[in-house]
């Protein structure tokens, strides 16, 4: 249509309306006041009106409300100019359905040349708009997906690269498009292997549960892979689409769960063994002491008793390690400055490590931690000694402290190094203790087993395999975290995360109890399910001048209250039926002034028993002299039971 279109010219042919309808182009003639003067049948049918109904309506009557402003602007512009106007807008059908139209508005003149109306020609582009919207939504879905989604040509060159691909691999779209897909492949993994390629050309999708890809910074990423063919209208494969999902964290969590289950099972076994073993050792060590006192004529053979006692002490040390690993060891936490402890430990560590190990420190932490000082020493020494064994020819060991805040972001890993996190780190503030050696490093297979009890790579007789298992137990018990990084030939780095605290602890005043029990009198009840243990304790107490009685269970005492008419109850913690702490709760309700001394080589509920046994606890195995010291201290500490 030309800008000189006239009403007479428009209707010169009676077939013009039919021509419009056949072309699929609708038309509407509107006055400057937006009133419909004439309209094609195709437009009426689409919007659900008859021609008679639509003539006389205002354009506003079927314009979508969000396009009303644009419509007014167009009409105002048309009044001021005779130009042809193009636009896209939406019309609403009688049933509420929405249609998109691409329009062209031309002035319509009288024969005199005066513009009297506008001829609006409309092309239905609803399907096109829906497709565009669909593609936009699909693009948004693809770009918000954490998966790396990309398209390649048949020859494997990148044609599309999603935001997820940018996040997973570190390459921008500009850096990736045009490159061959093999640029993200790790050494042992091809993006499209020959068998995959053959299946894809046949029209099959290919899925790999796991594969190895490479990030821009060089570290490897474990991914699950889905590749499927893209076809043209003729059904020919013209390209490939791929989706890579990062499963590194999933595999890490799966490995961590398996380790946690193995460690928990081993911990339960270790704790159970230690419980029984400590009872046996208590009898052995106690009997040695009693024998030495009761039979002085055997002094000439004292070396044999001494040998038995030292052997029992070594066995006791082993059970303490087992209990620490299994988190059944009672701890006495204090607020500590790790920097100060490391400075104090430095001379001991240097002697332990040897002259061929250069010990360096970088103590930058400002935070404090709440930890049992003995356990913190064990953590530092055990990891350091392990590092020393990894440097048989000597080397440098560096220990650092720093403040660390854990967020949802994963812990950083050195490019090209293996990483293992056996104790998950929750969000929060920590002291980070880093111990870095220049040793031989470890393979992935060894790395995943180093915290298992009795696992060792040392020669027979050079280690028990409990050192790192103990570290695991200590850190887990205080709800800390561990991350280990290693690279064969380059060394290993242990990151120990211990929860930080703010306040300094007040030094506790300790009163030493005298070991001299001569002349002391008191009534004491011994409650223990092991007859040998309670028999030994009764003999020791009676030898020291106390009145001692015994019971095999808490239930026996509750049924016969006369048994507990004593000044002190010495009770085992772990017993069949009621435990020592449970028994004390029930008994203190009856006798609020009752006094308890708890003994155990194994603790099941650390949190509960730490509260109940703040200071009145003695770990098995113990020497008779230590037991008597503890008994005297408890009796001096308060009034006798009524």
QUIBELDA-V150830 format. One record per residue. N is the residue number from 1. RES is the residue in three letters. SS is DSSP state (a for helix, b for strand, c for the rest). PHI is phi as a letter, one per 20 degrees, with the letter a starting at -180 (999 if undefined). OMEGA is omega in degrees with one decimal (* if undefined). Layout:
n,res,ss,phi,omega
N,RES,SS,PHI,OMEGA
N,RES,SS,PHI,OMEGA
//
This chain:
n,res,ss,phi,omega
1,UNK,c,999,178.7
2,UNK,c,e,-179.8
3,UNK,c,f,178.1
4,UNK,c,e,-179.4
5,UNK,c,f,179.9
6,UNK,b,d,178.7
7,UNK,a,f,-179.0
8,UNK,a,f,-179.7
9,UNK,a,f,-177.8
10,UNK,a,f,-175.5
11,UNK,c,d,179.2
12,UNK,c,f,178.5
13,UNK,c,d,179.9
14,UNK,c,f,-176.3
15,UNK,c,e,-173.7
16,UNK,a,f,179.4
17,UNK,a,f,178.6
18,UNK,a,f,179.3
19,UNK,a,f,177.3
20,UNK,a,f,-177.1
21,UNK,a,f,-180.0
22,UNK,a,f,-178.2
23,UNK,a,f,-177.2
24,UNK,c,n,179.1
25,UNK,b,e,177.1
26,UNK,b,e,175.5
27,UNK,b,c,174.8
28,UNK,b,c,173.0
29,UNK,b,d,-176.3
30,UNK,b,c,177.2
31,UNK,b,e,176.7
32,UNK,c,g,178.8
33,UNK,c,e,176.6
34,UNK,c,m,178.7
35,UNK,b,e,179.2
36,UNK,b,f,179.1
37,UNK,b,e,177.5
38,UNK,b,b,-175.9
39,UNK,b,b,179.3
40,UNK,c,e,-177.0
41,UNK,a,f,-177.2
42,UNK,a,f,179.5
43,UNK,a,f,178.4
44,UNK,a,f,-178.5
45,UNK,a,f,-177.2
46,UNK,a,f,-177.5
47,UNK,a,e,174.1
48,UNK,c,n,177.6
49,UNK,c,d,167.2
50,UNK,c,e,-179.5
51,UNK,a,f,-179.5
52,UNK,a,f,-179.9
53,UNK,a,f,-174.4
54,UNK,a,e,178.2
55,UNK,c,f,-178.5
56,UNK,c,o,175.9
57,UNK,c,f,171.4
58,UNK,b,e,176.4
59,UNK,a,g,179.7
60,UNK,a,f,-176.3
61,UNK,a,f,179.9
62,UNK,a,c,174.4
63,UNK,b,e,177.9
64,UNK,c,f,-170.5
65,UNK,a,g,-179.9
66,UNK,a,f,178.9
67,UNK,a,d,-175.8
68,UNK,a,f,-179.2
69,UNK,a,f,179.6
70,UNK,a,f,180.0
71,UNK,a,f,179.3
72,UNK,a,f,178.5
73,UNK,a,f,179.9
74,UNK,a,f,-178.8
75,UNK,a,f,177.4
76,UNK,a,f,178.3
77,UNK,a,f,-179.6
78,UNK,a,f,179.6
79,UNK,a,f,-175.0
80,UNK,a,e,-175.8
81,UNK,c,b,177.9
82,UNK,c,e,-175.5
83,UNK,c,f,172.5
84,UNK,c,e,-177.4
85,UNK,b,d,176.6
86,UNK,b,d,-177.2
87,UNK,b,a,169.9
88,UNK,b,c,-179.8
89,UNK,b,b,-176.8
90,UNK,b,d,174.6
91,UNK,b,d,-177.6
92,UNK,b,d,177.8
93,UNK,c,f,-179.2
94,UNK,c,g,-179.7
95,UNK,c,e,177.0
96,UNK,c,n,-179.4
97,UNK,c,f,-175.9
98,UNK,b,d,178.3
99,UNK,b,c,175.0
100,UNK,b,e,176.5
101,UNK,b,c,168.8
102,UNK,b,e,-172.1
103,UNK,b,d,174.7
104,UNK,b,c,-176.6
105,UNK,b,d,-179.5
106,UNK,b,c,177.1
107,UNK,b,f,178.6
108,UNK,b,c,-170.0
109,UNK,b,d,165.4
110,UNK,c,f,178.4
111,UNK,c,f,-179.4
112,UNK,c,f,-179.6
113,UNK,c,n,-179.2
114,UNK,c,f,178.0
115,UNK,b,f,-177.6
116,UNK,b,d,-179.1
117,UNK,b,b,172.9
118,UNK,b,c,174.0
119,UNK,b,e,-178.5
120,UNK,b,d,177.9
121,UNK,b,e,-169.2
122,UNK,b,c,175.2
123,UNK,b,d,-179.4
124,UNK,b,f,-179.7
125,UNK,c,d,-177.2
126,UNK,a,f,-179.2
127,UNK,a,f,179.3
128,UNK,a,f,-179.8
129,UNK,a,f,177.7
130,UNK,a,f,178.3
131,UNK,a,f,178.6
132,UNK,a,f,179.1
133,UNK,a,f,178.6
134,UNK,a,f,-179.9
135,UNK,a,f,177.1
136,UNK,a,f,179.6
137,UNK,a,f,177.7
138,UNK,a,f,178.0
139,UNK,a,f,179.0
140,UNK,a,f,178.6
141,UNK,a,f,-178.7
142,UNK,a,f,-175.4
143,UNK,a,f,175.8
144,UNK,a,e,178.7
145,UNK,c,f,175.8
146,UNK,c,f,179.0
147,UNK,c,f,173.0
148,UNK,b,e,-178.9
149,UNK,b,d,179.6
150,UNK,b,b,179.9
151,UNK,b,d,176.6
152,UNK,b,c,171.8
153,UNK,b,f,176.8
154,UNK,c,g,-178.0
155,UNK,c,e,174.1
156,UNK,c,n,-179.9
157,UNK,b,e,-174.5
158,UNK,b,f,176.9
159,UNK,b,d,176.9
160,UNK,b,b,-174.4
161,UNK,b,b,-173.5
162,UNK,c,f,175.7
163,UNK,a,f,177.0
164,UNK,a,f,176.8
165,UNK,a,f,176.6
166,UNK,a,f,-178.4
167,UNK,a,f,-175.4
168,UNK,a,f,-172.9
169,UNK,a,d,175.3
170,UNK,c,n,178.6
171,UNK,c,e,175.3
172,UNK,c,f,178.3
173,UNK,a,g,-179.1
174,UNK,a,f,-179.6
175,UNK,a,f,-172.9
176,UNK,a,e,-174.1
177,UNK,c,f,-179.4
178,UNK,c,n,178.9
179,UNK,c,e,177.3
180,UNK,b,f,-175.1
181,UNK,a,f,-179.1
182,UNK,a,f,-177.5
183,UNK,a,f,176.4
184,UNK,a,d,-176.6
185,UNK,b,e,172.0
186,UNK,c,f,-173.8
187,UNK,c,f,-174.0
188,UNK,c,d,-175.8
189,UNK,c,b,176.7
190,UNK,c,d,-177.9
191,UNK,c,f,176.8
192,UNK,c,c,179.1
193,UNK,c,f,-175.8
194,UNK,a,g,-179.6
195,UNK,a,f,177.7
196,UNK,a,f,-177.1
197,UNK,a,f,-180.0
198,UNK,a,f,179.7
199,UNK,a,f,179.7
200,UNK,a,f,179.4
201,UNK,a,f,176.5
202,UNK,c,f,177.8
203,UNK,c,o,-178.8
204,UNK,c,e,170.5
205,UNK,c,e,-177.7
206,UNK,b,c,179.9
207,UNK,b,c,174.5
208,UNK,b,d,-178.9
209,UNK,b,f,177.6
210,UNK,b,b,174.4
211,UNK,b,b,-179.7
212,UNK,b,d,174.4
213,UNK,b,d,-175.3
214,UNK,b,c,176.2
215,UNK,c,f,179.3
216,UNK,c,g,-178.4
217,UNK,c,e,173.9
218,UNK,c,o,-177.5
219,UNK,c,f,-177.5
220,UNK,b,e,179.8
221,UNK,b,c,175.4
222,UNK,b,e,-174.9
223,UNK,b,c,164.1
224,UNK,b,e,-169.1
225,UNK,b,c,170.6
226,UNK,b,c,177.7
227,UNK,b,c,178.8
228,UNK,b,b,-176.2
229,UNK,b,f,173.8
230,UNK,b,d,-173.5
231,UNK,b,d,170.6
232,UNK,c,e,-177.3
233,UNK,c,f,-179.8
234,UNK,c,e,178.5
235,UNK,c,n,-179.4
236,UNK,c,e,176.9
237,UNK,b,f,-176.5
238,UNK,b,d,-179.1
239,UNK,b,a,176.8
240,UNK,b,c,172.0
241,UNK,b,d,-178.1
242,UNK,b,c,174.2
243,UNK,b,c,178.6
244,UNK,b,d,178.4
245,UNK,b,d,179.9
246,UNK,b,f,179.2
247,UNK,c,d,-179.5
248,UNK,a,g,-177.8
249,UNK,a,f,178.9
250,UNK,a,f,179.1
251,UNK,a,f,177.3
252,UNK,a,f,179.8
253,UNK,a,f,178.3
254,UNK,a,f,177.9
255,UNK,a,f,-179.0
256,UNK,a,f,178.3
257,UNK,a,f,179.3
258,UNK,a,f,178.7
259,UNK,a,f,-178.9
260,UNK,a,g,179.2
261,UNK,a,f,178.6
262,UNK,a,f,-178.2
263,UNK,a,f,180.0
264,UNK,a,f,177.9
265,UNK,a,f,179.0
266,UNK,a,f,179.4
267,UNK,a,f,178.0
268,UNK,a,f,179.0
269,UNK,a,f,-178.9
270,UNK,a,f,-179.8
271,UNK,a,f,179.4
272,UNK,a,f,178.4
273,UNK,a,f,-177.8
274,UNK,a,f,179.8
275,UNK,a,g,-179.3
276,UNK,a,f,-177.0
277,UNK,a,f,179.2
278,UNK,a,f,174.9
279,UNK,a,f,179.5
280,UNK,a,f,-178.6
281,UNK,a,f,177.8
282,UNK,a,g,179.4
283,UNK,a,f,-178.6
284,UNK,a,f,-176.7
285,UNK,a,f,-179.8
286,UNK,a,f,-179.3
287,UNK,a,f,177.1
288,UNK,a,f,-179.2
289,UNK,a,f,-179.8
290,UNK,a,f,-179.1
291,UNK,a,f,-179.2
292,UNK,a,f,-179.2
293,UNK,a,e,-173.7
294,UNK,a,e,-174.4
295,UNK,c,c,-178.0
296,UNK,a,f,-179.8
297,UNK,a,f,179.2
298,UNK,a,e,-175.3
299,UNK,a,g,178.5
300,UNK,a,f,177.9
301,UNK,a,d,-176.0
302,UNK,a,f,-179.4
303,UNK,a,f,178.9
304,UNK,a,f,176.7
305,UNK,a,f,179.8
306,UNK,a,f,178.9
307,UNK,a,f,177.7
308,UNK,a,f,-177.4
309,UNK,a,f,179.6
310,UNK,a,f,178.2
311,UNK,a,f,177.7
312,UNK,a,f,179.2
313,UNK,a,f,176.4
314,UNK,a,f,178.1
315,UNK,a,f,178.6
316,UNK,a,f,178.1
317,UNK,a,f,178.3
318,UNK,a,f,179.2
319,UNK,a,f,176.7
320,UNK,a,f,176.7
321,UNK,a,f,178.4
322,UNK,a,f,-178.7
323,UNK,a,f,176.9
324,UNK,a,f,177.7
325,UNK,a,g,-176.3
326,UNK,c,e,178.9
327,UNK,c,l,176.7
328,UNK,c,d,-178.0
329,UNK,c,e,178.5
330,UNK,c,f,179.7
331,UNK,c,d,177.6
332,UNK,c,c,-174.8
333,UNK,c,f,174.0
334,UNK,b,c,173.9
335,UNK,b,f,-171.7
336,UNK,b,c,169.0
337,UNK,c,d,-175.1
338,UNK,a,f,179.0
339,UNK,a,f,179.6
340,UNK,a,f,-180.0
341,UNK,a,f,-179.7
342,UNK,a,f,177.2
343,UNK,a,f,179.2
344,UNK,a,f,-178.6
345,UNK,a,f,-171.1
346,UNK,a,g,-180.0
347,UNK,a,f,179.0
348,UNK,a,f,-178.4
349,UNK,a,f,-178.5
350,UNK,a,f,177.2
351,UNK,a,f,-178.4
352,UNK,a,f,-175.6
353,UNK,a,f,-179.8
354,UNK,c,n,-174.9
355,UNK,c,f,-176.5
356,UNK,c,e,176.3
357,UNK,b,d,177.2
358,UNK,b,e,-177.7
359,UNK,b,e,177.4
360,UNK,b,d,177.2
361,UNK,b,c,173.3
362,UNK,b,c,-171.0
363,UNK,b,e,-175.7
364,UNK,c,d,-175.9
365,UNK,c,f,174.4
366,UNK,c,d,-175.6
367,UNK,c,e,176.6
368,UNK,b,d,178.0
369,UNK,b,c,175.4
370,UNK,b,d,-171.8
371,UNK,b,b,170.9
372,UNK,c,f,-175.2
373,UNK,a,g,178.5
374,UNK,a,f,-179.9
375,UNK,a,f,178.2
376,UNK,a,f,175.9
377,UNK,a,g,-179.9
378,UNK,a,f,179.0
379,UNK,a,g,-177.2
380,UNK,a,f,-176.4
381,UNK,a,f,-178.1
382,UNK,a,f,179.7
383,UNK,a,f,-178.6
384,UNK,a,f,178.0
385,UNK,a,f,176.7
386,UNK,a,f,178.5
387,UNK,a,f,-179.7
388,UNK,a,f,178.1
389,UNK,a,f,178.9
390,UNK,c,e,179.7
391,UNK,c,c,-175.5
392,UNK,c,f,179.5
393,UNK,c,e,-177.3
394,UNK,c,n,-179.3
395,UNK,b,q,-176.8
396,UNK,b,d,175.1
397,UNK,b,d,-178.8
398,UNK,b,d,178.1
399,UNK,b,d,-178.5
400,UNK,b,c,170.5
401,UNK,b,c,178.3
402,UNK,b,b,173.9
403,UNK,b,e,-177.7
404,UNK,b,b,175.4
405,UNK,b,d,179.0
406,UNK,b,e,174.3
407,UNK,c,d,179.6
408,UNK,c,f,-179.5
409,UNK,c,f,178.5
410,UNK,c,f,177.4
411,UNK,c,f,179.8
412,UNK,c,f,179.2
413,UNK,c,c,177.9
414,UNK,c,f,-180.0
415,UNK,c,g,177.6
416,UNK,c,n,-179.7
417,UNK,c,e,172.8
418,UNK,b,e,-179.3
419,UNK,b,c,-179.5
420,UNK,b,b,-179.0
421,UNK,b,c,-176.2
422,UNK,b,f,177.9
423,UNK,b,d,-175.7
424,UNK,c,f,-177.0
425,UNK,c,d,177.7
426,UNK,c,f,178.0
427,UNK,c,f,179.3
428,UNK,b,q,-178.3
429,UNK,b,e,-175.4
430,UNK,b,c,160.1
431,UNK,b,e,177.3
432,UNK,b,d,177.0
433,UNK,b,d,-176.5
434,UNK,b,d,179.1
435,UNK,b,c,-170.7
436,UNK,b,d,176.0
437,UNK,b,d,179.1
438,UNK,c,d,-173.4
439,UNK,c,e,-171.6
440,UNK,c,f,-178.7
441,UNK,c,m,-176.5
442,UNK,c,c,170.5
443,UNK,c,f,178.7
444,UNK,a,f,-177.8
445,UNK,a,f,178.8
446,UNK,a,f,-177.8
447,UNK,a,g,-175.4
448,UNK,c,f,-177.5
449,UNK,c,d,-170.2
450,UNK,c,f,-178.8
451,UNK,c,e,177.9
452,UNK,c,f,179.8
453,UNK,c,f,177.3
454,UNK,c,m,174.1
455,UNK,c,e,178.8
456,UNK,c,b,174.5
457,UNK,c,d,-179.9
458,UNK,c,f,177.4
459,UNK,c,f,-178.0
460,UNK,c,g,179.2
461,UNK,c,n,-178.3
462,UNK,c,e,179.5
463,UNK,c,a,-178.4
464,UNK,c,e,-175.7
465,UNK,c,m,-179.3
466,UNK,c,d,-174.0
467,UNK,a,g,-178.3
468,UNK,a,f,174.4
469,UNK,a,f,177.5
470,UNK,a,f,177.3
471,UNK,a,g,177.9
472,UNK,a,g,-178.4
473,UNK,a,f,-178.9
474,UNK,a,f,-178.0
475,UNK,a,f,179.7
476,UNK,a,f,-176.4
477,UNK,a,f,179.9
478,UNK,c,e,178.1
479,UNK,c,m,174.8
480,UNK,c,e,-178.8
481,UNK,b,b,179.0
482,UNK,b,c,167.9
483,UNK,b,c,178.5
484,UNK,b,c,174.0
485,UNK,b,d,-179.4
486,UNK,b,b,176.1
487,UNK,b,b,-177.4
488,UNK,c,g,179.3
489,UNK,c,n,-176.9
490,UNK,c,c,176.6
491,UNK,b,o,-177.2
492,UNK,b,c,178.3
493,UNK,b,c,172.9
494,UNK,b,e,172.8
495,UNK,b,d,177.7
496,UNK,b,d,-179.1
497,UNK,b,d,-179.9
498,UNK,b,d,-176.3
499,UNK,b,g,-179.6
500,UNK,b,e,175.8
501,UNK,b,c,-174.5
502,UNK,c,d,-170.2
503,UNK,c,e,172.4
504,UNK,c,f,176.4
505,UNK,c,e,177.3
506,UNK,c,e,179.9
507,UNK,c,f,-178.8
508,UNK,c,e,177.3
509,UNK,c,e,-179.0
510,UNK,c,d,178.9
511,UNK,c,d,-178.9
512,UNK,c,f,178.2
513,UNK,c,e,-179.8
514,UNK,c,f,177.8
515,UNK,c,e,-178.6
516,UNK,c,e,-178.0
517,UNK,c,d,-177.9
518,UNK,c,f,176.4
519,UNK,c,n,-178.8
520,UNK,c,f,178.6
521,UNK,c,c,176.7
522,UNK,c,a,179.3
523,UNK,b,d,-174.1
524,UNK,b,c,175.1
525,UNK,b,d,178.0
526,UNK,b,d,180.0
527,UNK,b,d,-179.7
528,UNK,c,b,-178.2
529,UNK,c,f,178.5
530,UNK,c,e,-175.4
531,UNK,a,f,-179.2
532,UNK,a,f,-179.2
533,UNK,a,f,-177.2
534,UNK,a,f,176.8
535,UNK,a,f,178.2
536,UNK,a,f,-178.4
537,UNK,a,f,179.1
538,UNK,a,f,179.9
539,UNK,a,f,179.6
540,UNK,a,f,-178.8
541,UNK,a,f,-179.9
542,UNK,a,f,177.8
543,UNK,a,f,179.9
544,UNK,c,e,175.4
545,UNK,c,o,179.1
546,UNK,c,e,170.1
547,UNK,b,e,-173.9
548,UNK,b,c,173.8
549,UNK,b,c,-175.0
550,UNK,b,b,175.6
551,UNK,b,b,-176.5
552,UNK,c,e,-179.5
553,UNK,c,a,176.5
554,UNK,a,f,-179.2
555,UNK,a,f,179.1
556,UNK,a,f,179.4
557,UNK,a,f,-178.8
558,UNK,a,f,179.2
559,UNK,a,f,-179.5
560,UNK,c,c,-173.5
561,UNK,a,f,-178.8
562,UNK,a,f,179.0
563,UNK,a,g,-173.7
564,UNK,a,e,174.3
565,UNK,c,e,-171.7
566,UNK,c,c,178.2
567,UNK,c,e,-176.8
568,UNK,b,b,174.9
569,UNK,b,d,174.2
570,UNK,b,e,-172.2
571,UNK,b,c,170.8
572,UNK,b,f,179.3
573,UNK,c,e,-175.7
574,UNK,c,e,179.0
575,UNK,c,b,172.6
576,UNK,c,g,-177.3
577,UNK,c,m,-179.7
578,UNK,c,f,174.5
579,UNK,c,f,178.2
580,UNK,a,g,178.5
581,UNK,a,f,177.7
582,UNK,a,f,177.5
583,UNK,a,f,-177.8
584,UNK,a,f,177.6
585,UNK,a,g,-179.0
586,UNK,a,f,-175.7
587,UNK,a,f,179.6
588,UNK,a,f,173.8
589,UNK,a,f,179.1
590,UNK,a,e,-175.7
591,UNK,c,c,-175.4
592,UNK,c,g,-177.7
593,UNK,c,e,-178.7
594,UNK,c,f,-179.4
595,UNK,c,c,-176.7
596,UNK,b,c,165.8
597,UNK,b,c,-177.0
598,UNK,b,e,176.1
599,UNK,b,c,177.3
600,UNK,b,a,170.6
601,UNK,c,d,-172.2
602,UNK,c,a,-179.2
603,UNK,c,c,-178.2
604,UNK,c,e,-176.7
605,UNK,c,d,-174.7
606,UNK,a,g,-175.2
607,UNK,a,f,-176.7
608,UNK,a,f,-175.5
609,UNK,a,f,175.7
610,UNK,a,f,179.2
611,UNK,a,f,-175.8
612,UNK,a,f,-171.9
613,UNK,c,d,-173.2
614,UNK,c,g,-179.7
615,UNK,c,c,-174.0
616,UNK,c,e,-177.6
617,UNK,b,c,177.1
618,UNK,b,c,-176.5
619,UNK,b,e,172.7
620,UNK,c,e,-8.4
621,UNK,c,f,-179.2
622,UNK,c,c,176.3
623,UNK,c,e,178.6
624,UNK,a,g,-179.6
625,UNK,a,f,179.1
626,UNK,a,f,176.8
627,UNK,a,g,-178.8
628,UNK,a,f,175.1
629,UNK,a,g,-176.8
630,UNK,a,f,178.7
631,UNK,a,f,-179.6
632,UNK,a,f,179.9
633,UNK,a,f,-179.9
634,UNK,a,f,179.8
635,UNK,a,f,177.6
636,UNK,a,f,-172.6
637,UNK,c,f,-178.3
638,UNK,c,a,-178.6
639,UNK,c,f,175.8
640,UNK,c,f,179.6
641,UNK,c,f,179.5
642,UNK,c,e,*
//
